[in-house]
Amino acid sequence: MSPINSLWFKWKGLRLPWRRSFLAGSDLSGNTYWEFKESLSASRLRRIVKYNPKTHYADIKVSPQWHQWLRYVRADPPSIQEQQQDVVRQIQIKHLARLADERWASKPSYLDKPQTQQPKPALRTSDPTLRGPEENAPSSQSEGTESTTEQVRRYAEENDPWAKAKAGNPGDSWQPEPWTPTAARK
């Protein structure tokens, strides 16, 4: 502010008995906040804000401290130092929030696709006691030309318990008998 404006604001802020409006203060955007008497018998002063005439109406922002003062939640108007400290606090919070977002983004998510290939399931075991009868027999390439995957598939087909169950269930051909009610007894 220019020295002339600051002198004018100090003059308007004086609570002289003949004045109806008093300057309460200004914010960092250039808005001024006033208290005035509506009538001589009014019990409390009315509080208003006069916006900076250079600012478009859509760009006007009232800080929370001044909003509290306007709504009589706060008794004293905020000082310029308090408003500057609030701006510094907001900058620090934004910086800390940005750092927290970066930390969060750097952690792997369970929703992301895995980066490594999953191991394929084991088709054979190294323990000879757990192998099937065909796998226990020593195999040589000269005996048969079947590959190991063909042998495993054939062994699985022969020993599949579900295939045996599908072949002949005792209740597959069962049909319910027709219902014939008996005569009622008296």
Beta strands, then each sheet from edge to edge (+ up, - down):
strand 1: 21-26
strand 2: 32-36
strand 3: 46-50
sheet 1: 1+ 2- 3+
end
